[in-house]
């Protein structure tokens, strides 16, 4: 009788362990296959507010970043602190990230640049990430590349060059020059997606950009940090969506008075 009981207990334990193993395998498979790959293949323009906060930390929102996916192209406009984590939690196709567009170089717009480059590379990106921005973008990109150089070396040593392509770890900076301050400059065109940059007024930050995206009759405009200007109105005309950074003067005034 004792042997029978021991056998029954062993069977129950084995069954429990197998069930736990199955649960773990299911969770792993769910994690590996959670990315929204289908949005890379349809004919729509997808817009995700990855971060909509400002430079002052709060418990509700991280700093600014917007994802645009259209025509198989996945790009981010700005990558403030905490936004790369959000992009992951949104199940965006991280290894397909090809481009980052920077409006300007305030910390709340570039803080996760290193994480975005590093994270998309570790996720499987096999080509260098292109990072566009105003004059000065090369300096910013070089700084982040230098900061992550040692960890890049460690990861390659750990996983091997067949898994993590060394060349893909190094981002490429692309300086955008806008010839006409009252117009827009075509940054690039890929698979029907056209991206334009235009000047905004974020004095004393100069230059600072906004971006306009056009795809199959749809138009999205991202203002970046700016005052209201005639060119912003011009570039936003007939836009389906305008994502405009905003500042509460009343809040700023209250903070200023309280801090004095």
C-alpha positions as CSV (number, residue, x, y, z in Angstrom):
1,X,0.0,0.0,0.0
2,X,2.8,2.4,0.9
3,X,4.5,1.7,-2.5
4,X,1.2,2.4,-4.3
5,X,0.9,5.8,-2.5
6,X,4.4,6.7,-3.4
7,X,3.7,5.9,-7.0
8,X,0.5,8.0,-7.0
9,X,2.4,10.9,-5.5
10,X,5.2,10.6,-8.1
11,X,2.6,10.5,-10.9
12,X,0.9,13.6,-9.5
13,X,4.2,15.5,-9.1
14,X,5.3,14.5,-12.6
15,X,1.9,15.7,-14.0
16,X,2.2,18.9,-12.1
17,X,5.7,19.6,-13.3
18,X,4.7,18.8,-16.9
19,X,1.7,21.3,-16.6
20,X,4.0,23.9,-15.2
21,X,6.5,23.3,-18.0
22,X,3.7,23.7,-20.5
23,X,2.6,27.0,-18.9
24,X,6.1,28.3,-19.1
25,X,6.5,27.2,-22.7
26,X,3.1,28.9,-23.6
27,X,4.2,32.1,-21.9
28,X,7.5,32.1,-23.7
29,X,5.8,31.5,-27.1
30,X,3.3,34.3,-26.3
31,X,6.2,36.7,-25.5
32,X,8.2,35.8,-28.6
33,X,5.1,36.2,-30.9
34,X,3.5,39.2,-29.4
35,X,4.7,41.8,-31.8
36,X,2.2,43.4,-34.2
37,X,3.9,42.2,-37.4
38,X,0.6,42.5,-39.4
39,X,0.8,46.3,-39.3
40,X,3.9,46.2,-41.4
41,X,2.0,44.6,-44.3
42,X,-1.3,46.4,-44.6
43,X,-1.9,49.6,-46.6
44,X,-2.6,51.8,-43.6
45,X,-0.6,54.5,-41.8
46,X,-0.4,53.6,-38.1
47,X,0.3,56.2,-35.4
48,X,1.2,55.3,-31.8
49,X,1.7,57.8,-29.0
50,X,4.6,56.0,-27.4
51,X,5.2,58.9,-25.0
52,X,3.3,62.1,-24.5
53,X,4.8,63.7,-21.3
54,X,7.3,66.5,-20.9
55,X,10.6,67.1,-19.1
56,X,9.0,67.0,-15.6
57,X,8.7,63.4,-14.4
58,X,5.3,62.1,-13.3
59,X,3.6,58.8,-12.6
60,X,1.3,58.8,-15.6
61,X,3.3,59.6,-18.7
62,X,6.9,59.3,-19.9
63,X,8.5,61.9,-22.2
64,X,7.7,62.3,-25.9
65,X,7.9,59.8,-28.7
66,X,5.6,59.0,-31.6
67,X,5.7,55.8,-33.8
68,X,4.8,55.9,-37.4
69,X,4.3,52.6,-39.4
70,X,3.4,52.7,-43.1
71,X,4.5,50.9,-46.2
72,X,6.6,48.4,-44.2
73,X,8.6,51.3,-42.6
74,X,8.7,51.6,-38.8
75,X,10.1,54.8,-37.5
76,X,10.1,56.9,-34.3
77,X,9.9,60.7,-33.9
78,X,11.9,61.5,-30.8
79,X,12.8,59.0,-28.1
80,X,12.5,60.7,-24.7
81,X,13.4,58.8,-21.4
82,X,11.2,55.7,-20.8
83,X,9.8,55.6,-24.3
84,X,11.7,52.6,-25.5
85,X,10.1,50.5,-22.7
86,X,6.7,51.7,-23.9
87,X,7.4,50.8,-27.5
88,X,8.2,47.3,-26.3
89,X,5.1,47.1,-24.1
90,X,3.0,48.2,-27.1
91,X,4.2,45.1,-28.9
92,X,5.6,47.2,-31.8
93,X,7.8,45.2,-34.2
94,X,11.1,46.4,-32.6
95,X,13.5,44.5,-34.9
96,X,11.9,46.3,-37.9
97,X,12.7,49.8,-36.6
98,X,14.7,51.4,-39.4
99,X,14.6,55.2,-38.6
100,X,14.5,57.7,-35.8
101,X,13.7,61.4,-36.6
102,X,14.8,63.9,-34.0
103,X,13.0,67.3,-33.7
104,X,15.8,68.8,-31.5
105,X,18.2,67.8,-28.8
106,X,16.6,68.6,-25.5
107,X,17.1,65.6,-23.2
108,X,13.4,64.8,-23.0
109,X,13.4,64.1,-26.7
110,X,16.6,62.1,-27.0
111,X,17.1,60.4,-23.6
112,X,16.3,56.8,-24.9
113,X,18.2,57.1,-28.2
114,X,20.8,54.7,-27.0
115,X,18.1,52.3,-25.7
116,X,16.2,52.4,-29.0
117,X,19.3,51.7,-31.1
118,X,20.6,49.0,-28.7
119,X,17.2,47.4,-28.0
120,X,16.2,47.1,-31.7
121,X,19.6,45.6,-32.5
122,X,19.3,43.0,-29.7
123,X,15.8,42.3,-30.9
124,X,17.2,41.2,-34.3
125,X,17.6,44.3,-36.5
126,X,20.3,43.5,-39.1
127,X,20.9,46.9,-40.6
128,X,22.2,50.1,-39.1
129,X,19.6,52.4,-37.6
130,X,19.3,55.7,-39.5
131,X,18.9,58.7,-37.2
132,X,17.9,62.0,-38.9
133,X,17.9,65.4,-37.3
134,X,19.0,69.0,-37.4
135,X,22.6,70.1,-37.5
136,X,24.3,68.6,-34.4
137,X,22.7,65.1,-34.9
138,X,26.1,63.6,-35.6
139,X,27.5,64.7,-32.3
140,X,24.5,63.4,-30.4
141,X,24.6,60.0,-32.2
142,X,28.3,59.7,-31.7
143,X,27.9,60.3,-27.9
144,X,25.4,57.6,-27.5
145,X,27.4,55.2,-29.7
146,X,30.4,55.7,-27.5
147,X,28.4,55.2,-24.3
148,X,27.1,51.9,-25.4
149,X,30.3,50.6,-27.1
150,X,31.5,48.4,-24.2
151,X,28.1,46.7,-23.8
152,X,27.9,46.2,-27.5
153,X,31.2,44.3,-27.3
154,X,29.9,42.2,-24.4
155,X,26.7,41.3,-26.2
156,X,28.5,40.2,-29.4
157,X,30.9,38.1,-27.3
158,X,28.0,36.5,-25.5
159,X,25.7,35.8,-28.4
160,X,28.1,35.6,-31.4
161,X,28.3,37.6,-34.6
162,X,25.9,35.2,-36.4
163,X,23.2,36.3,-34.0
164,X,24.1,40.0,-33.5
165,X,25.5,41.7,-36.6
166,X,28.3,44.0,-35.3
167,X,27.8,46.6,-38.1
168,X,24.1,46.9,-37.3
169,X,24.9,48.0,-33.8
170,X,26.4,51.3,-35.1
171,X,23.8,53.9,-36.0
172,X,24.2,56.2,-38.9
173,X,23.5,59.9,-38.5
174,X,21.8,61.9,-41.3
175,X,21.8,65.7,-41.0
176,X,18.8,67.4,-42.5
177,X,19.2,70.8,-44.0
178,X,16.1,72.9,-44.7
179,X,16.8,75.4,-47.5
180,X,13.5,77.3,-47.3
181,X,12.5,78.2,-43.7
182,X,9.0,78.9,-44.9
183,X,8.6,75.5,-46.7
184,X,9.4,71.8,-46.1
185,X,12.3,69.6,-47.1
186,X,11.7,66.0,-48.4
187,X,13.8,63.8,-46.0
188,X,13.1,60.5,-47.7
189,X,10.5,58.5,-49.6
190,X,10.1,54.7,-49.1
191,X,7.4,52.4,-50.4
192,X,5.0,55.3,-50.8
193,X,5.7,56.9,-47.5
194,X,7.0,60.5,-47.9
195,X,8.6,62.2,-44.9
196,X,9.1,66.0,-44.8
197,X,10.9,68.2,-42.3
198,X,10.0,71.9,-41.6
199,X,11.4,74.6,-39.4
200,X,9.6,75.5,-36.1
201,X,10.3,78.2,-33.5
202,X,11.7,76.7,-30.3
203,X,14.1,79.6,-29.5
204,X,16.8,79.5,-28.3
205,X,17.0,76.0,-29.7
206,X,18.0,76.4,-33.3
207,X,17.3,74.7,-35.6
208,X,14.3,72.7,-34.4
209,X,12.0,70.7,-36.7
210,X,8.5,69.4,-37.1
211,X,7.8,66.5,-39.5
212,X,5.0,65.7,-42.0
213,X,4.2,62.2,-43.1
214,X,2.2,61.4,-46.3
215,X,1.0,57.9,-47.2
216,X,-1.7,56.9,-49.7
217,X,-3.7,60.1,-49.2
218,X,-3.3,60.3,-45.5
219,X,-1.3,63.1,-43.8
220,X,0.1,63.2,-40.2
221,X,2.0,66.2,-38.8
222,X,4.1,66.2,-35.7
223,X,5.0,69.7,-34.5
224,X,7.8,69.1,-32.0
225,X,8.4,71.8,-29.5
226,X,7.3,75.1,-31.0
227,X,5.4,78.3,-30.8
228,X,2.5,78.8,-33.1
229,X,3.9,79.9,-36.4
230,X,2.6,80.5,-39.9
231,X,4.7,77.7,-41.3
232,X,3.3,75.2,-38.8
233,X,-0.2,76.2,-39.9
234,X,0.8,75.8,-43.5
235,X,2.4,72.4,-43.0
236,X,-0.6,71.2,-41.0
237,X,-3.2,72.2,-43.6
238,X,-5.4,69.2,-44.6
239,X,-3.7,67.0,-42.1
240,X,-5.7,64.0,-40.8
241,X,-3.9,64.2,-37.5
242,X,-1.8,66.9,-35.9
243,X,0.2,65.9,-32.9
244,X,1.2,69.1,-31.3
245,X,3.4,69.5,-28.2
246,X,1.7,71.9,-25.8
247,X,2.9,74.0,-22.8
248,X,0.6,75.2,-20.0
249,X,1.7,78.8,-19.3
250,X,-0.5,78.8,-16.1
251,X,1.3,75.7,-14.8
252,X,4.7,77.1,-15.6
253,X,3.9,80.4,-13.9
254,X,2.6,78.6,-10.8
255,X,5.8,76.5,-10.6
256,X,7.9,79.6,-11.0
257,X,6.0,81.5,-8.3
258,X,6.1,78.6,-5.9
259,X,9.8,78.0,-6.4
260,X,10.7,81.6,-5.7
